[in-house]
């Protein structure tokens, strides 16, 4: 962490890590399964599923093709990069973290770093894969990797033209990011999860919370 960080990680503020919770295997079954729609990005299937209690039900499942990668990017002042995106399904502009799809044969860290450069024209000093998340597990089969980038600076060369739904990016102080999540300014669930996991991992959340006033 940069020595100029306004929110240095404080040793001893987080408990010692414990063993991950051991969960039982799923007891759902499938009687029949049929793909009813498919495009290059996703498929939709209708299953006759068998519940854990043995009863049957109709279950619709969306499967996203490929995986995704989200990147929580800190600049040299330990501010977090946020993007504004005009989301067609919701007809709303959302505040999110940068990210996108992982190309075939590409690892999540490379994909996240590529997305950061494409969307924000930034290059990090260090990057680290800290975990994964499931997205809408009751409906969708899709998993995102969570990557933390540190020491982000403007990349060399000319910036790429962003996709049409990407409106811009800015750097926000950690305390303000926490307020934005708490007060509903950041409503994208994937971004909230990635930000929380990242700030827990880096120690920023524990360091900032005593100073945050909502």
N, C-alpha and C positions, 0 to 999 in steps of 0.2 A: 504494500500500500504506500502511496506517495506520502512523504513526510509533511506535505502541505495540506493533507486531508483535513477538512473541518470536522469529520466524524471518524476518528480512528477507531478501529476495533479494540474493545476493551477486554483484556484477558480475564477470564473468570466470570464473565457475565452470562455465559450459557452453560447449562449442565453438561456433564459428560455424556457423549452419545450412548444410546442404548441399542440393544439388538432390535432389528426391524420386527414389527408385529407379524407373527406367523398366522396366516389366514388359511382356512380350509379350501379345498378344491371346490369349484362350482358344481352344483347338483342339477343344473338345467340340462335338458336334453332336447333333441331336434327330431321331429317326426318327418316333416317334409320341408324343403327349401327351394324357392324359385326366385331367380333374378327377374325383376319386372321392369327395371330401367337401368341403363348404363351409358356413361359418356367417358371421355378421356380422363376425367378427374375423380369420378365416384361411381358407385353402383348402389342400387336399392333392391333389397330382396324382401320377400314375404315368406315367413316361416310359420309352420305349425309347431310351436314350441311346447315342450313338456316342463311345467313348473316343478320346483323341488318337491311339492306335495303330490305330484303325479297327475294333476289336472292339465288339460291342454288349453292353449290360447293362440290367437293370431298375433305375430310379432313382426313389426317392420324394422329393418336394420339398414342403416346407411354405412357403407364402407368407403372410406377415402382411400384413394390409390397412392401409396407411398406414405412417408412420414414427414413430419415438419420439424423445424428448429426455430426456437425463439432465443433472442440474445438480449440480455440485460447488460447494457454497455455503460460503464463509468468513464468519465473523462479524467483529465489529469487533476481536476479539482474535486473528484469524487461525486460529481453530479451525474444523474442518470439521463440517458437519451430516451426521449419519448417521441413517437410519431403520431400525426393525426391522419386518419384514413376515412374516406367517405365510403361506407359500407352499403352496397346495393341491397342486400336482403332486408336490412333494417331501415333503409332510407335515413340513416343517421351518420354523423361524423363522430368517430370514436377515437379516444386516446389509447394508444397501444405501445407495446415494445416492438422493435423491428423483428422481422422474421419472415419465414416462407418455407417452401417445400425443399426437401432434400432430393437432389437429382439422383438417378440410378448410378450406383457405384460410388457415390459421394458420402463421406462421413459427416455426422451432424455438426461438428466443430467447423469444418471447412464450409459447410452450407451456411451456417449462421454468420460466419465472418464474411462470406460473399454477400449475403443479404444486407449486412450492415454497410458494406461499401456501396452496394447498388442503391440502397434506399437513402443513406445519409452521407455518403462519401467520407466514411470514417475508417481508420485502421487502428486496431488495438495493439498495445504492447504485449499483453498476455491474454490468452483465452483458456477457458476451462469448462468441460462438461460436468455439470453438477447433478444431473438426474433427468427423469422423464415425467411426463404427465399424460393421463388419459383425458380425452375430450368428450364430454356428454356420454358417459359410459352406459347410460340406459337406452341410448338410441344410436350412437355412432361408434364405429370401429376406427379409431384414429389416435395416434400417439405423437406427442411433440417432445423433442429434446430441449433441455434448458441449458443454455450456455451463458457463462459470465465472462465479460470482457473488461479489462482494466487498462487505464492509461490511453484512452482513445483520443486520437488527433486527426485533423483533416488528412485525407489520403492524397498522395501525389497525383498529378495529372488532372484532367478535366472530369468533372462530375458527370455521371450518367444521367440521362433523362429518366426521371422516375415514372412508374406506372401511373395511369390516369387517375386512380383512386387515392394515391398518396399525395397529401396536401403539403407536408413539410415535417420538419423535426426541430426539437429544441432540447436543451439540457435543463434539468430541474433538480433542485436541491433535494436530498433524501427526505428531509422533514416535510417538504411540500408534497413529495410523492406519497408519503404516508397519509397526509391530510386528504389528498385527492382520492385515494382509495377509500378512506373512511367516510368521506362526505359524498361519494357517488360520482365524482368527476371522471374516474376511471372505472368503467363498468364491464369491460371485456374480461371475461373470466380467465382466459388463458394468460392475459397480461398480469392480472392480479396474482394468479398463482406463481408465475415466473418471477415477478418482482418480490413477492414475499419469500419464496424459496431462496432467491439470490441474496436478499438482504439478511436473511437468517444465516446463510452460508458465510457471508463476508463479515458478519458482526455489526453491520450498519444498523440493523433493526434494533438490536439491544442497546446500541450506543445512542440512537436517536430518540427512542420512545420517552425517556424521562424529560425530554425537552420539547415534546410535541404537545401543542395545545389546540384542541378541536373546538 
